């Protein structure tokens, strides 16, 4: 501001000086005096000129100074103008940059908005992808779970030309400990539990086995309205001629079940092959592979259980809740009793003993015919098959069955098979005993008058099973009774015996089983069974026993001639469960015949009257999954076997009724194929 003020003052002074120094040609001024006053005026003018000159010099100097200051101010102003120009240029540049920045900012804002929009869109897309990915993961997981579940739950099957083939079975490691030995594997021959006179009754036995391990194969297909099924099952409880437990334990694979089946949509079912008897209880309807077996480890199951595995050709009509069945099954006959009519010839010096009876029912197996030629019981020469008729009901609470068995037995009778006389004895008796052939009257043993004797037996049975307490408990009962059906019970009581004349006498038997199964948890089952089998007496009097002893010539001097001595016993007691049987040695132990043959005891008819078994056991499935199942179990059974009393032919004597008791424990560890 000060510089601007000085500049204005300088301009004012310059203006004033210019006016004072105006030219003479300026506007004229009027004269104030005449000529006389010119000297005075000149003097004053001269004085004024010096003063003016001094003032002018002073003004000039001042002006010069001011001009210098003005020049400086001009320079300063120029400098300021340059600075202003630079500032303007800088401002313009700044404005340009600001505009550019603003444009960029706007573009950035727009870009940011687009980015935000794109980001939002991307976020939405990512969210959708995440959701889709999660859904996909869930779907994949679900699918994998379903596939895994399907894989785990479905049986491992093989598809072959439209047939589904499914393997099955289990591997078993098992033990059995018996208080009184029976020289048996995992199965117990119930009717062979030894009486106290038998040396085996004095020793424990512990046997270890894997022979109950089982293999199975199921083949299924569909043809039109028919479901076709084939099933095979086997274990290693067969014994070959060379089988033993000394080193290799090489027991043979045996056939248990093998059958083929056609089941139509209309309920008709046709099945043929070796299968469980139709008398065996099933869980539903009359359906193969639905058989309900006792839960025992013992492969002979339990006393009182109704079963057979044999040839069968069956026809079943399933009505849904009800079913009717008809089956033709393989027959066999088991013989019981003793004291049958017999002629025995012993040749002294040769240890030859020959016997002849008056009947035969079974024949030894023919090895060439692929039968077991070392089976001492032999094979029945059958006339007709067994016939079984069954009705089953599943009304919605429990399962119920009624069945009937018809069995036909045939033997061949030889009326002249046991004849003879002691008249040729030396010395001859005063009154010879003569047993003559009723056909020709001779005493020569022959087949004259032989004939076939046929008897028809059978029985009735029932099975029932009820689920209680929301299926936590199963209560089951089964029973059967009849003539000649002993072999359908687990203890294998005899079907028949023989009368004195060689004809058959069917033995009446009855058997039954009660069972409780408690499903304590999905992995633990506890079971309790009680079963019994009973056989009535089928005893007769009038049997003939002829003993012939021949002695060849003894070459001495003089020579001793050959002799024949015949001993005949008439009107003897025999049959099954005779009250006159000899049981005097049932509790008497004798020395063994040799190191391989323990004594069976003294004289003991011991025909079984009743055999009973009480069982308690459990199975624990500690793993059950897609890779199979592992389970273990323990079974304990208490047995009693009571024989029919016999007084050894002494009417006044008290009959002796032998009794056998056994305590048995089984253990099992099994792996089941899934």
Order of alpha helices (4+ residues) and beta strands (2+ residues): alpha-alpha-beta-beta-beta-beta-beta-beta-beta-beta-beta-beta-beta-beta-beta-beta-beta-beta-beta-beta-beta-beta-beta-beta-beta-beta-beta-beta-beta-beta-beta
